[in-house]
Amino acid sequence: MMAIGEVARSVGVRASTLRYYESQGIIRPAVRGLNGYRFYSNEAVNFLTFVKRAQSLGLTLKEIKALLELSCEDRERCGHLKRLARQHVQQIDRTIMELQQLKSELRALLRRKVPRPRKNSVCPLIDAA
């Protein structure tokens, strides 16, 4: 068992984040010591690591909570999990496409010859765009 501060440091979040996740049902409530301090198991650290990883991949806390609540032993729930994953993959594909388009536009902008700046001009590249 680890104290809240220890867990927070090991996972790279604030103690207030742990308390929030607990209040939202994302992680199980901590065991309380006689002094009222929260203590978490290694399982909680694993859950928190998963939550941080999922967030870094663009999942919302609501989606993460749904994933944590699912059990793939149930085919219907497993199907729901797969639909969520497919939707997320589609969103990632759209984002990648938009970023590639932006990259192409920026490269085209950088290939342009830069004319002499006009009076009161911010930047000839911007003015020509």
N, C-alpha and C positions, 0 to 999 in steps of 0.2 A: 504494500500500500504506500502511496506517495501523497504528500500534501499538495494542495492546490497550486501553490507557487512553484513547486518542483515540476509538476505536470506541465504547467503553463510554460515554464522555461524550456523543458525538454521538447515540447511540440512547437514552440515559437509563437504562442498567443498570450494574451493577457489573462489574468485570473478572472476578470470581469467577463471575458468571452466564454470561459468555462461555465461560469454561473448562468450566463444567458443561454448557452446550449442546453444546459440542464433544465432551465425553466421552459424551454421550447420542446423538450422531449427528444432532443437529438442525441444526448448521452444520458445514460441512467443516472438517477440521483446518487450523489456521493454518500459514502458511509460517514457518519458524523462521530467524531471522537467525543469524549466526555467534556472536552473544552469547547465543543461546538465547531471545531475546525473540520473542513471537508477533506476526506481522503479518497483517493481514486486507485483503482486496480490497474494492472497492465492492460487489461481489456479496454479500459477507457482511453488509455494512451493510443492503442491501436485504432479505436474508433475516431479519435481526434486526428490522427495522422491521415486516415481515410478521408475525413471531412475536409481537411486542408488540401489534400490532393485533388479531390473532386471539385472544390472551389477554384483551384488553379486551372482546372480544365473547363471552367465556365458554368458549372452546375450551380443552381441556386440552393439556398438552405432548404427550401420547401422540397425540391427534387431530391436532395441528399437525404432528408428525413424519410421520404417515401422509399428510397432505395434501402435504407437501413431497416425499415419496417417489413420489407418484403422477404419472403422465404421462397427460394426457388424449388422447394419441395412441392409446392402447389403450382400446377401447370398454368392456371389462370394468372396467378401473380407473376410467374416467370414470364409469361407473355406480355404482361404489363411492363415489366422491367425492360424487355426487349424493345417494346414500342417507345419507351422513354429514351432508350439508348439510340434507336434509329432517328428519332426526332432531333436529338442532340447532334448526331452525326450530320444530319441535313443542315442544321444551323451552322455547324463548323464549315461545311462545304460552301455555304453561301458567304460566310465571312472570308474564307480563303479566296473565293472568286472576286469579291469586292476589293480585297487587299491586292490581288494580282492586277486588277484593273487600275487601281490607284498607282501601283508601282509602274505600270506601263505609261500612264499619264505623266508621272513625275520624270521618268526617263526621257520621254518626248520633250518635256519642258526643258530639261537639262541639255538636250542636243541642239536646241535653238541657239542661233547666234544672238548675242546680247547687243542690242543697239545702244547707241549713246543715250544716256539718261536725258530726258527732257526736263525743262524747268518745272519744279514742283512735282516731280515724279518720285514715287516711292521706290520702285524697282522696275526696270524695263521688262524683265521677265514677267512680272505680275501684270504690268500694263498691257503686254502683248497677249496674255492668256485669255 
